[in-house]
Amino acid sequence: MKLSEGLRKGLAIKEKIGRPYCAAVIVAAGTSSRMGGTNKILTVLENLPVICRTVDVFDKCAMIDEIIVVTQQELLEKVSRYLKAYDKMRMVVAGGETRTDSVMAGLAAVSDRAQLVAVHDGARPLVTDEVICRAVSKAKKFAAAAPAVRVKDTIKVSTGGAVDETPDRSTLYAVQTPQVFDRDLLAAALQNAKEQGIALTDDCSAVEALGMPVQLTDGDEENLKITTPLDLELAALILRRRANA
């Protein structure tokens, strides 16, 4: 599916508007299967649950106007209780069976005022204000942007145990979040991905499937996603170093 002409014209018009109202959709509905039975978003990281640390950065960011958190149905009450003190919190909603379903649930809860939507992993509590602002600013101009860092390791492609291909490392980037999009573009991209049965690991892929380019902004090596207990230890070390800087 390609981007409709009407949507393309709409994006061009929005580019001329001043700072757009931006909603953050923080996705925290995963199963934490690699955390040894511990739900990573509720795990305490330097005296605060991971999800609180993540939301706190967006709550303090001048380019974010409201926050929606998507979590598991059984955690709605607990997560809502943890986050009620944050000024920009709009709603905590239940996610779906897939990441696409969860992002769509968050998008449905965004207020009508929002022109841009920043989709962020709830398990990335070390994101900085600078990373968020760069992505939002770029998305205002180009309708789709995401932070990324250059890949340091040599990457091998393998389908059967042996090396099939070694891509040129100079062209490879590890994409992070928040991934920021024009609201209408994201809605169209997610709907298309769902209808086409496209399995997504990030939201840029949905937009790319519409033929829309995604601009990359400078990410941060410290903007790691907490997936394993080791990631949690690394995050704690980074926070301690930041506190003493």
Buried (B, 14 or more C-beta within 10 A) or exposed (E): EEBEEEBEEBBEEBEEEEEBBBBBBBBBBBEBEEBEEEBBBBBEBBEBBBBBBBBBBBBEBEBBBBBBBBBBEEBBEBBBEBBEEBEBBBBBBBBBEBBBBBBBBBBEBBEEEBBBBBBBBBBBBBBBBEBBBBBBBBBBEBBBBBBBBEBEEEEEEEEEEEEEEEEEEEEBEBBBBBBBBBBBBBBBBBBBBBEEEBEBEBBBBBBBBBEBEBBBBEBBEBBBBBBBBEBBEBBEEBBEEEEEE
